[in-house]
Amino acid sequence: MICRSRFFASRFFLGTLIFVFGLASSGNAASESIPRRIVSLAPSITETVFALGFGNRLVGVTSHCNYPAEAKRLPKIGDFMSPSLEVIAAKQPDLVIGVTGATDPARAREIERLGIKITLVSVSSVSEILSSFKHIAALLGDPDAGATLVEKITAQFGKVKRRIAPAPRRSTLLAVGLRPLVAVGGKNFLDELITLAGGENIAGNASQPWLNLPDEYVVAKAPQVIIQAGMGSDASRPTRQWSDLKSIPAVKERRVYTYNSDKILRPGPRIGEGLEEIARLIHPECFNVGKSRGARGSRCEGSGS
């Protein structure tokens, strides 16, 4: 009887050891599978990785990755549109992250053929942008970081929504190119941001995300607000002269603004800040509370704002 008890005790002890070592082994395997060397193929991805707290894992970024300041000091793997395969391979990454629709599919397949893991995230809508934060955080081994970032941006959105709630919608032209005039169309996260900022995109019914607009179209749509957001080389060009289109309400009422920040042009973690900035352009009266608030409240209230 005593021998049998000792036998079962030894079997139980051995089984416990196997279970414990198995857990440790699986934990080590999981730890080893978490990417430690990351290459970013887009500025928005670089910003996201930093915002999640993993900037120290980036071993290569594009020449357009300039935010945060630390990104400027990271090794460059080439242009945003045509990253160097040789440089990427030399960095020995265990994960490359790009953007669907922006990263060249052929270049992505070439990276895969080199035996390098690559992931492309979709960012065509606000919901996809928020989901991309969670997806990248999970890939990097910290899902909570993604959830925290999404909560932060959602709160920023909510703050803007409450501010502009009493204001009427203003028809808005958001230009991302000036020569020729290129505007934000439909099926685009920027179109969503215009709506969230209290505007109504004059080209929002278009089936394409970007489109060239003739002056006649702009005159016919009569936008109340025009926002010129620089993209690429247009960011440093002088403001388009609208003096010959004085019939446009935005021109008559001096609501033509130049927006030099890239916060709204990048589907990254600063879109919450960017949303407030364009909301301030579309509905400045809703944010100038200190100046416009009187005994009866802000001028943002009512249809006359």
C-alpha positions in Angstrom: 0.0 0.0 0.0 2.8 2.3 0.9 4.6 1.5 -2.3 1.5 2.3 -4.3 1.1 5.7 -2.6 4.7 6.5 -3.3 4.2 5.5 -6.9 1.2 7.8 -7.4 3.0 10.6 -5.5 6.0 10.4 -7.8 3.8 10.3 -10.9 1.9 13.4 -9.7 5.2 15.2 -9.0 6.5 14.3 -12.4 3.3 15.4 -14.1 3.4 18.7 -12.3 7.0 19.3 -13.4 6.1 18.5 -17.0 3.1 20.9 -16.8 5.2 23.7 -15.3 8.1 23.3 -17.8 5.5 23.1 -20.6 4.1 26.5 -19.5 7.5 28.0 -19.3 8.4 26.6 -22.7 5.3 27.9 -24.4 5.8 31.3 -22.7 9.3 31.5 -24.1 8.1 30.5 -27.5 5.4 33.2 -27.4 8.0 35.8 -26.2 10.3 34.8 -29.1 7.5 35.2 -31.6 6.9 38.9 -30.6 8.6 41.1 -33.2 11.6 43.0 -31.8 13.0 44.4 -35.1 10.3 46.4 -37.0 10.5 48.2 -40.3 7.8 50.8 -41.1 6.7 51.5 -44.7 4.5 54.5 -43.9 4.7 57.7 -41.7 1.4 56.7 -40.1 2.7 53.3 -39.1 5.8 54.9 -37.6 3.7 57.3 -35.5 1.5 54.4 -34.4 4.4 52.2 -33.2 5.8 55.2 -31.2 2.3 56.0 -29.8 2.0 52.4 -28.6 5.3 52.7 -26.8 7.4 50.5 -29.1 9.5 53.1 -31.0 12.7 51.4 -29.7 11.9 48.4 -31.8 11.9 50.3 -35.1 15.1 49.6 -37.1 14.0 51.3 -40.3 11.5 53.9 -41.5 10.8 55.8 -44.7 12.4 59.1 -45.6 9.0 60.7 -45.0 8.7 59.6 -41.4 9.4 62.8 -39.5 7.2 62.4 -36.4 7.9 62.1 -33.6 11.3 63.8 -33.5 12.9 60.5 -32.7 11.8 59.1 -36.0 14.0 61.5 -37.9 17.1 59.9 -36.3 16.1 56.3 -37.3 17.7 54.5 -40.3 15.9 55.2 -43.6 14.8 52.4 -45.9 14.0 54.7 -48.8 11.1 56.6 -50.2 7.5 56.0 -49.0 6.5 54.9 -52.5 9.5 52.8 -53.4 11.4 51.5 -50.3 14.7 49.7 -50.9 14.4 45.9 -50.6 18.2 45.6 -50.1 18.1 48.1 -47.2 15.1 46.4 -45.7 16.7 43.0 -45.8 19.9 44.4 -44.4 18.0 45.5 -41.3 17.0 41.9 -40.6 13.5 42.7 -39.5 11.2 40.1 -38.0 8.2 42.3 -39.1 7.5 44.8 -41.8 4.3 46.9 -41.5 2.7 48.7 -44.4 -0.6 50.2 -45.4 -3.1 48.6 -47.8 -3.6 50.8 -50.8 -0.4 52.8 -50.2 2.2 50.1 -50.0 3.0 48.7 -53.5 1.5 45.1 -53.6 4.4 44.0 -55.8 6.9 45.3 -53.4 5.1 43.6 -50.5 5.3 40.2 -52.4 9.0 40.7 -53.0 9.5 41.3 -49.3 7.6 38.1 -48.6 9.8 36.2 -51.1 12.8 37.3 -49.1 11.3 35.3 -46.2 10.4 38.5 -44.2 7.1 38.7 -42.5 5.0 41.6 -43.7 1.6 42.9 -42.6 -0.5 45.5 -44.3 -3.2 47.3 -42.3 -6.3 48.9 -43.8 -7.0 52.6 -43.0 -9.6 53.7 -45.5 -12.1 54.7 -42.7 -11.9 56.0 -39.2 -13.1 52.6 -37.8 -10.3 50.9 -39.8 -7.8 53.3 -38.4 -8.8 52.6 -34.9 -8.8 48.9 -35.5 -5.3 49.1 -37.0 -4.0 50.5 -33.7 -5.4 47.4 -31.9 -4.1 45.1 -34.6 -0.5 46.5 -34.5 -0.5 46.5 -30.7 -1.6 42.8 -30.6 1.2 41.9 -33.1 3.7 43.7 -30.8 2.5 41.7 -27.8 0.6 44.4 -25.9 -3.1 44.5 -26.8 -3.9 46.8 -23.9 -1.7 49.5 -25.4 -3.9 49.4 -28.5 -7.1 49.6 -26.4 -5.7 52.5 -24.4 -4.8 54.5 -27.6 -8.2 53.9 -29.1 -9.9 55.1 -25.9 -7.8 58.3 -26.0 -8.7 59.1 -29.6 -12.3 58.2 -29.1 -12.4 60.7 -26.1 -10.9 63.4 -28.4 -13.6 62.7 -31.0 -16.3 62.9 -28.3 -15.0 66.2 -27.1 -15.2 67.7 -30.6 -18.7 66.3 -31.1 -20.0 67.9 -27.9 -18.5 71.2 -28.9 -20.0 71.5 -32.3 -23.3 69.7 -31.5 -25.4 73.0 -31.5 -23.9 74.3 -34.8 -25.3 73.9 -38.3 -23.3 72.0 -40.8 -21.2 74.1 -43.1 -20.4 73.0 -46.7 -16.7 72.5 -46.9 -14.1 72.0 -49.6 -10.9 70.2 -48.3 -8.2 70.6 -50.9 -5.1 68.4 -50.8 -3.6 69.7 -54.0 -3.9 73.1 -55.7 -2.3 72.9 -59.2 -4.6 71.3 -60.3 -7.2 71.5 -57.6 -7.4 68.1 -56.0 -10.1 67.6 -53.4 -11.1 64.9 -50.9 -14.0 62.9 -52.3 -16.0 60.1 -50.8 -15.0 56.7 -49.5 -12.2 58.3 -47.6 -11.4 58.8 -43.9 -10.9 62.5 -44.5 -14.5 62.7 -45.7 -15.5 61.2 -42.4 -13.4 63.7 -40.5 -15.0 66.6 -42.3 -18.4 65.3 -41.2 -17.2 64.7 -37.6 -15.8 68.3 -37.6 -19.3 69.7 -38.4 -18.8 70.1 -42.1 -20.4 68.7 -45.2 -18.0 67.7 -47.9 -19.0 69.3 -51.3 -17.4 66.3 -53.0 -18.5 63.6 -50.6 -20.9 62.0 -53.1 -18.0 61.1 -55.4 -17.2 57.4 -55.8 -13.4 58.0 -55.6 -11.4 59.2 -52.6 -9.6 62.0 -54.5 -10.7 63.9 -57.6 -9.8 66.9 -59.7 -12.3 69.7 -59.4 -12.8 72.4 -62.0 -13.5 75.9 -60.7 -17.0 75.7 -62.2 -17.9 72.8 -59.8 -16.6 74.7 -56.8 -18.6 77.8 -57.8 -21.8 75.7 -58.2 -21.3 73.9 -54.9 -20.7 77.3 -53.1 -18.7 76.0 -50.1 -18.9 78.0 -46.9 -15.5 76.9 -45.9 -12.4 76.1 -47.9 -9.4 74.3 -46.2 -6.2 74.0 -48.1 -4.2 71.1 -46.7 -0.8 70.7 -48.2 0.2 67.3 -49.5 3.7 66.6 -50.7 5.2 69.6 -52.5 2.0 71.6 -52.3 2.6 72.1 -48.6 5.2 74.7 -49.3 3.4 76.4 -52.2 1.7 79.8 -51.8 -2.0 79.9 -51.1 -4.2 79.6 -54.2 -5.6 82.9 -55.3 -9.4 82.8 -55.0 -9.9 86.5 -55.9 -11.5 85.6 -59.2 -14.1 83.4 -57.5 -15.6 86.0 -55.2 -19.1 84.6 -55.6 -18.1 81.6 -53.4 -19.4 82.2 -49.8 -16.1 81.0 -48.3 -14.2 83.7 -50.3 -16.8 86.4 -49.6 -16.8 85.6 -45.9 -13.0 85.1 -45.7 -13.3 81.5 -44.6 -10.4 80.2 -46.8 -7.8 78.6 -44.5 -4.4 77.1 -45.0 -3.8 74.0 -42.9 -0.2 73.1 -42.9 -0.2 70.2 -40.4 -0.1 66.6 -41.6 -2.2 65.4 -38.7 -5.3 64.8 -40.7 -3.5 63.6 -43.8 -1.9 60.7 -42.0 -4.3 57.9 -40.8 -2.4 57.7 -37.5 -2.7 58.4 -33.8 -2.9 62.2 -34.2 -6.2 62.2 -36.0 -8.0 63.1 -32.8 -5.9 66.3 -32.5 -6.3 66.9 -36.3 -10.1 66.6 -36.0 -10.3 69.4 -33.4 -8.0 71.6 -35.6 -10.2 71.4 -38.6 -13.4 71.7 -36.5 -11.9 75.0 -35.2 -11.6 76.1 -38.9 -15.2 75.1 -39.8 -16.8 76.3 -36.6 -14.4 78.7 -34.8 -17.3 80.2 -32.9 -17.8 76.9 -31.1 -14.3 77.1 -29.7 -13.9 80.9 -29.0 -16.1 80.5 -26.0 -14.1 83.1 -24.0 -14.7 85.8 -26.6 -18.2 84.9 -27.7 -19.8 83.8 -24.5 -22.2 86.3 -23.0 -25.1 86.0 -20.6 -26.9 83.8 -23.1 -24.0 81.5 -24.0 -21.8 80.8 -27.0 -22.6 82.0 -30.5 -22.2 78.3 -31.5 -25.8 77.9 -30.3 -28.5 78.3 -33.0 -28.6 78.4 -36.7 -27.2 81.8 -37.1 -23.6 80.8 -36.2 
